[in-house]
Amino acid sequence: MTQVSKFMILPEVWERIFNTFLESFLFARDKNKLNRYVHSIFSPTERIMFAKRFAACILLSKGQDQRSVARSLRMSLTTISKMNFKLKYEGEGLMPIIEDTLRKQAKEVLKEEIRDIFDLPTKSSLRSPERAKRISDRRKKIERIKEGF
């Protein structure tokens, strides 16, 4: 479990430190740079914890019940309940990010469905096993995206 020092710092110092920390994420403009930064600053346990909490928020916002989220992410029901509380009552900072994430997933689903629509058979490929496999793989990918993670 993460521990915080018992030696308190002045509120104005904390404010400066925290603002600098938040701004540091903005400096990592591409995904690779951000990935390296996150791996450098957070421990493996912290990375897992943050990612699972965000995943829980996504799944809860999609309407999944707390018990199924806890089972699928292997998290305690208490943690899932806390995340659900945060979503409902303290989610003003969280919801815009979740909405952006869900919009991105919806775009990916739409892109795959459009590919499926335009994968028109030709006379020779109507019963082609390659085309059937392509269609099957695409439909599985769409289901994976829709289910969440």
N, C-alpha and C positions, 0 to 999 in steps of 0.2 A: 504494500500500500504506500502511496506517495506521502511523504512527510514534509511539513513546513517547519522552518526554524522557529524556535520559541522567542528569538530576538526580533522584535517588531521594528520596522523601519517607519520613518515619518510618512504620513499620507501624501505629501507633495512629492517626496522622492519616489514613492510607490507609483504615483500617477505618471511621472516622467519615465520610469522604467517600463511600465506596462504599455505606454504609448509607443515607446521605441520598439518594444517587442512586436506590437501589432503592425507597425510600419515596416518592420523587417519582412513580413510576409508579402507586402506589396512590392518589395524590391525583387522578389523572385518572380519575374514576369512569365517564365515558361515552366512547363510541367517538370522537366528534367532538373532545372535549377531548384525548384521548390522541393522536389523529391530528395535531392541531395541535402538540402538545408534541413528538412524534417528529420532525415536519418541521422544528421549530425547533432541536432540539438535535443531530440527526444530519445528516450530509451526504447527498446523493442516493446516493453510492457506498456509504456505510455502511448506509443503509436497504435498498438492493438486496442487499447482502451478507448482512445479518441475515435478511431475508425468504427469500432463496434457501437459506440454511443450514437454516432452520426447515422449508421445503418439502422439502428433501432428507431431513430426519429423518422427516417424515410419510410420504413415499413409501417410504423404507427400512423403516419400521415396518409398512407395509402389505405388505411382502414383495417389493417390486420389487428387481431386481438393480442393482448399483452402476453398471454401464455404461449401462443405460437411464435411470437417474436423471441421470447426468452428461450424457447426450445431451439429454434433455428440458429440463433446467434450464440447459444450456450452462455447466456447471461442470467443473473439472478432476477427473479420477478420483482424484487425490491428496486433494482437499478432500472428496469424497464418502467416500473411505475413512476419513478422519479423523472425519467425522460418524458413520459407521457404528461406528467404534471407541468414540466417545463414547456412542452409544446402548447398545452392548453392555456397556461396562465403567464408564462414568462417568455413566450416564443417570438417576441417582436424582432429579435435579432436573428433568430434561427429560421423563421418561416421564409424570408426572402431567398435564403440559400437553398432551402429544401425545394421551394417552387422552381428555382432555376435548374436544380438537379432533375426534378421531375419533367420539366420542359425539355431538357436535353435528352432524357430517356424517350420521351414521346416522339421527338424528332428522329431518333434512331429507329424506333418502331416504324414510323411512317416511311422512312427511307427504305427499310427492308421490305415493307409491304408494296411500295412502288416497284422495287426490283422484281418482286414476285409477279406483279401485274404485267410488267413488260417482258417477262421471260416467256414470250410467245413460242409455241411449238412450230417447227417447220414440218414439212411433210416427212422428212427423214428422222426428225427428233421426237416425234409424237410419243413414241414408246421407248425412247432412249433411257437406259439406266442412269446415265450421267445426269440428264435433266431431272429425272425423278429424285436422285440423290441431292441435287442442288436445291430443289424445291423443299425436300424434307429437311435439309440442313438449315435453310432459311427460315422455315416455320419453327424449328426448334430454337433458333437464335431469337426470333421474335418472342417466343414464350419466355425465354430466359430474361430478356430485357423487361418484359411486362411484370414478371414475378419480382424483380428487384435486383438482388445481388446474386 
